[in-house]
Amino acid sequence: IVPASAKSGSNVLKALRVANSVFENSASIIPQDKLDEFLGSIMTGKTGGYIKNDIDKKNVILSQDLINPTTFLVKTKKKGLFKKETLRYIENRLRESFNLFGFPINVLLSRILQ
């Protein structure tokens, strides 16, 4: 939230800069190698580690599937590895790590069929 005054014009430029930044970030594509690095860091506990340590990294893939709305897909080989809270944790860490504030993002769970 950026307070601005239409009467005096204070902070109007700042509000426009923030709006422009949010717009640009909403259309950003995060490279797969950055997503792989991010997933590795949250699974090893380097960022606070909410994800179970016994999950094998080879059984999980994180990818960005859509831009509008920004949608990430967590693909797993085993059923029941992630709870709803874990997906929220991943969403919050994605927002912090890649500056995805001010617009909706989706983090969905999918199972990889073997």
Backbone as CSV, one residue per row, in Angstrom:
resi,resn,N_x,N_y,N_z,CA_x,CA_y,CA_z,C_x,C_y,C_z
1,ILE,0.845,-1.164,0.000,0.000,0.000,0.000,0.895,1.234,0.000
2,VAL,0.629,2.104,-0.953,1.381,3.351,-1.054,0.396,4.501,-0.895
3,PRO,0.465,5.234,0.223,-0.451,6.365,0.385,-0.073,7.485,-0.589
4,ALA,-1.094,8.035,-1.239,-0.865,9.127,-2.188,-2.012,10.121,-2.058
5,SER,-1.727,11.359,-2.429,-2.729,12.417,-2.346,-3.016,12.962,-3.735
6,ALA,-4.287,12.897,-4.143,-4.679,13.462,-5.424,-4.678,14.993,-5.345
7,LYS,-4.922,15.494,-4.160,-4.996,16.941,-3.977,-3.615,17.594,-4.074
8,SER,-2.658,17.058,-3.324,-1.317,17.658,-3.314,-0.372,16.999,-4.319
9,GLY,-0.714,15.790,-4.745,0.142,15.077,-5.688,1.301,14.340,-5.043
10,SER,1.345,14.331,-3.710,2.471,13.660,-3.047,2.353,12.146,-3.197
11,ASN,3.467,11.543,-3.477,3.617,10.091,-3.628,2.909,9.501,-4.845
12,VAL,2.376,10.320,-5.720,1.698,9.790,-6.909,2.709,9.074,-7.807
13,LEU,3.882,9.667,-8.015,4.904,9.009,-8.842,5.377,7.708,-8.211
14,LYS,5.520,7.712,-6.894,5.932,6.491,-6.207,4.881,5.393,-6.399
15,ALA,3.606,5.744,-6.284,2.531,4.776,-6.476,2.541,4.221,-7.899
16,LEU,2.805,5.080,-8.871,2.870,4.636,-10.266,4.067,3.716,-10.501
17,ARG,5.202,4.019,-9.855,6.384,3.146,-9.982,6.113,1.767,-9.394
18,VAL,5.450,1.739,-8.238,5.116,0.458,-7.603,4.154,-0.327,-8.491
19,ALA,3.135,0.350,-9.037,2.172,-0.314,-9.922,2.862,-0.870,-11.159
20,ASN,3.788,-0.116,-11.730,4.528,-0.578,-12.898,5.394,-1.790,-12.556
21,SER,6.032,-1.758,-11.409,6.866,-2.875,-10.967,6.027,-4.143,-10.788
22,VAL,4.869,-4.013,-10.165,3.973,-5.163,-9.973,3.552,-5.721,-11.325
23,PHE,3.202,-4.839,-12.262,2.799,-5.272,-13.601,3.925,-6.031,-14.300
24,GLU,5.140,-5.494,-14.251,6.278,-6.159,-14.896,6.571,-7.514,-14.262
25,ASN,6.516,-7.585,-12.932,6.787,-8.842,-12.247,5.708,-9.882,-12.512
26,SER,4.474,-9.441,-12.759,3.393,-10.396,-12.989,3.567,-11.144,-14.305
27,ALA,4.329,-10.583,-15.225,4.550,-11.223,-16.519,5.919,-11.886,-16.623
28,SER,6.611,-12.020,-15.503,7.959,-12.571,-15.558,7.938,-14.093,-15.643
29,ILE,8.909,-14.608,-16.361,9.102,-16.053,-16.475,10.370,-16.393,-15.708
30,ILE,10.244,-17.306,-14.767,11.393,-17.698,-13.949,12.070,-18.889,-14.619
31,PRO,13.364,-18.786,-14.915,14.071,-19.882,-15.579,14.022,-21.173,-14.748
32,GLN,13.961,-22.310,-15.443,13.844,-23.602,-14.767,15.021,-23.869,-13.842
33,ASP,16.229,-23.446,-14.218,17.372,-23.687,-13.333,17.233,-22.926,-12.014
34,LYS,16.620,-21.737,-12.045,16.378,-20.978,-10.809,15.320,-21.681,-9.950
35,LEU,14.294,-22.247,-10.586,13.272,-22.987,-9.841,13.860,-24.252,-9.213
36,ASP,14.751,-24.920,-9.952,15.411,-26.116,-9.410,16.262,-25.767,-8.195
37,GLU,16.998,-24.663,-8.295,17.829,-24.197,-7.185,16.958,-23.823,-5.979
38,PHE,15.846,-23.141,-6.247,14.895,-22.765,-5.193,14.345,-24.005,-4.494
39,LEU,13.908,-24.990,-5.268,13.345,-26.215,-4.695,14.380,-26.948,-3.846
40,GLY,15.612,-27.001,-4.342,16.680,-27.629,-3.572,16.930,-26.928,-2.257
41,SER,16.858,-25.585,-2.261,17.130,-24.839,-1.033,16.029,-25.034,0.004
42,ILE,14.763,-25.101,-0.411,13.708,-25.285,0.594,13.628,-26.724,1.069
43,MET,14.112,-27.663,0.261,14.069,-29.066,0.684,15.250,-29.443,1.570
44,THR,16.317,-28.660,1.505,17.462,-28.949,2.370,17.433,-28.117,3.639
45,GLY,16.418,-27.277,3.768,16.274,-26.487,4.987,17.062,-25.200,5.005
46,LYS,17.647,-24.796,3.870,18.429,-23.568,3.836,17.573,-22.323,4.009
47,THR,16.264,-22.445,3.751,15.375,-21.290,3.890,14.388,-21.486,5.032
48,GLY,14.734,-22.267,5.985,13.829,-22.500,7.105,13.253,-23.899,7.110
49,GLY,13.331,-24.578,5.974,12.984,-25.980,5.844,11.687,-26.456,6.459
50,TYR,10.575,-26.151,5.829,9.283,-26.637,6.296,8.950,-27.984,5.675
51,ILE,9.629,-28.326,4.594,9.348,-29.561,3.877,10.084,-30.717,4.541
52,LYS,9.418,-31.857,4.607,9.990,-33.034,5.253,11.355,-33.382,4.677
53,ASN,12.259,-33.734,5.545,13.615,-34.087,5.107,13.680,-35.435,4.403
54,ASP,12.675,-36.292,4.632,12.737,-37.626,4.045,12.215,-37.675,2.609
55,ILE,11.822,-36.534,2.034,11.365,-36.507,0.649,12.581,-36.454,-0.263
56,ASP,12.670,-37.407,-1.153,13.771,-37.461,-2.106,13.558,-36.395,-3.184
57,LYS,14.567,-35.562,-3.416,14.451,-34.481,-4.395,14.154,-35.011,-5.796
58,LYS,14.534,-36.255,-6.079,14.274,-36.827,-7.392,12.788,-37.092,-7.610
59,ASN,12.008,-37.106,-6.533,10.578,-37.376,-6.635,9.741,-36.109,-6.775
60,VAL,10.379,-34.941,-6.858,9.646,-33.674,-6.904,10.208,-32.781,-8.014
61,ILE,9.296,-32.173,-8.782,9.668,-31.228,-9.834,8.811,-29.980,-9.650
62,LEU,9.422,-28.809,-9.756,8.695,-27.542,-9.690,8.867,-26.843,-11.032
63,SER,7.749,-26.442,-11.636,7.822,-25.732,-12.915,6.801,-24.606,-12.950
64,GLN,7.065,-23.614,-13.791,6.114,-22.529,-14.004,5.350,-22.866,-15.276
65,ASP,4.031,-23.056,-15.147,3.246,-23.507,-16.290,2.495,-22.394,-17.014
66,LEU,2.079,-21.365,-16.294,1.343,-20.261,-16.913,1.899,-18.926,-16.431
67,ILE,1.652,-17.890,-17.220,2.072,-16.555,-16.817,0.893,-15.738,-16.311
68,ASN,-0.270,-15.847,-16.930,-1.404,-15.038,-16.511,-2.628,-15.915,-16.296
69,PRO,-2.945,-16.311,-15.087,-2.268,-15.992,-13.840,-0.991,-16.817,-13.672
70,THR,-0.050,-16.266,-12.939,1.208,-16.963,-12.694,0.915,-18.252,-11.933
71,THR,1.257,-19.377,-12.551,0.930,-20.681,-11.976,2.170,-21.564,-11.950
72,PHE,2.416,-22.130,-10.777,3.517,-23.071,-10.595,2.920,-24.446,-10.336
73,LEU,3.573,-25.452,-10.867,3.105,-26.821,-10.704,4.169,-27.622,-9.958
74,VAL,3.765,-28.220,-8.833,4.636,-29.111,-8.071,4.245,-30.521,-8.478
75,LYS,5.148,-31.206,-9.154,4.867,-32.562,-9.634,5.598,-33.567,-8.751
76,THR,4.890,-34.586,-8.316,5.492,-35.611,-7.463,5.226,-36.998,-8.028
77,LYS,6.105,-37.931,-7.705,5.921,-39.317,-8.123,5.096,-40.110,-7.119
78,LYS,5.112,-39.654,-5.869,4.385,-40.372,-4.819,3.196,-39.551,-4.349
79,LYS,2.096,-40.236,-4.106,0.888,-39.573,-3.621,1.036,-39.218,-2.142
80,GLY,0.510,-38.071,-1.754,0.473,-37.686,-0.348,1.747,-37.101,0.230
81,LEU,2.693,-36.677,-0.608,3.942,-36.101,-0.086,3.746,-34.708,0.491
82,PHE,2.808,-33.940,-0.078,2.638,-32.550,0.324,1.237,-32.287,0.849
83,LYS,1.186,-31.525,1.927,-0.093,-31.085,2.482,-0.387,-29.683,1.977
84,LYS,-1.599,-29.215,2.228,-2.010,-27.864,1.821,-1.088,-26.807,2.418
85,GLU,-0.698,-26.996,3.680,0.180,-26.046,4.351,1.538,-25.956,3.661
86,THR,2.005,-27.090,3.145,3.294,-27.114,2.469,3.235,-26.321,1.169
87,LEU,2.121,-26.435,0.454,1.965,-25.664,-0.781,1.908,-24.162,-0.482
88,ARG,1.266,-23.791,0.628,1.254,-22.373,1.033,2.664,-21.904,1.380
89,TYR,3.424,-22.774,2.048,4.814,-22.448,2.380,5.610,-22.205,1.089
90,ILE,5.442,-23.093,0.106,6.150,-22.937,-1.169,5.729,-21.628,-1.846
91,GLU,4.429,-21.323,-1.830,3.948,-20.072,-2.430,4.586,-18.852,-1.768
92,ASN,4.621,-18.842,-0.447,5.218,-17.706,0.264,6.707,-17.561,-0.021
93,ARG,7.430,-18.689,-0.065,8.862,-18.632,-0.379,9.083,-18.188,-1.822
94,LEU,8.215,-18.615,-2.756,8.318,-18.153,-4.145,8.145,-16.638,-4.215
95,ARG,7.147,-16.123,-3.495,6.905,-14.678,-3.485,8.135,-13.925,-2.976
96,GLU,8.726,-14.414,-1.881,9.900,-13.761,-1.307,11.116,-13.871,-2.216
97,SER,11.345,-15.049,-2.756,12.561,-15.294,-3.532,12.570,-14.608,-4.890
98,PHE,11.379,-14.485,-5.520,11.322,-13.956,-6.885,10.502,-12.672,-7.002
99,ASN,10.252,-11.997,-5.864,9.545,-10.711,-5.836,8.201,-10.783,-6.560
100,LEU,7.360,-11.718,-6.147,6.064,-11.926,-6.784,4.936,-11.364,-5.925
101,PHE,5.078,-10.125,-5.500,4.090,-9.486,-4.637,3.125,-8.640,-5.453
102,GLY,1.886,-8.514,-4.972,0.918,-7.600,-5.559,-0.001,-8.207,-6.596
103,PHE,0.123,-9.491,-6.867,-0.755,-10.153,-7.827,-0.891,-11.622,-7.423
104,PRO,-1.971,-12.270,-7.852,-2.181,-13.658,-7.438,-1.239,-14.622,-8.148
105,ILE,-0.801,-15.619,-7.393,-0.076,-16.745,-7.999,-0.741,-18.025,-7.508
106,ASN,-0.638,-19.057,-8.302,-1.189,-20.359,-7.946,-0.052,-21.358,-7.826
107,VAL,-0.139,-22.198,-6.805,0.788,-23.322,-6.665,-0.090,-24.565,-6.607
108,LEU,-0.004,-25.376,-7.657,-0.849,-26.553,-7.765,-0.020,-27.822,-7.652
109,LEU,-0.669,-28.886,-7.233,-0.003,-30.168,-7.033,-0.471,-31.137,-8.110
110,SER,0.461,-31.854,-8.693,0.152,-32.833,-9.724,0.990,-34.076,-9.481
111,ARG,0.468,-35.213,-9.868,1.202,-36.462,-9.706,1.770,-36.884,-11.054
112,ILE,3.020,-37.260,-11.065,3.672,-37.770,-12.278,3.301,-39.249,-12.393
113,LEU,2.702,-39.592,-13.507,2.377,-41.001,-13.707,3.624,-41.732,-14.179
114,GLN,3.865,-42.873,-13.596,5.091,-43.621,-13.932,4.867,-44.592,-15.045
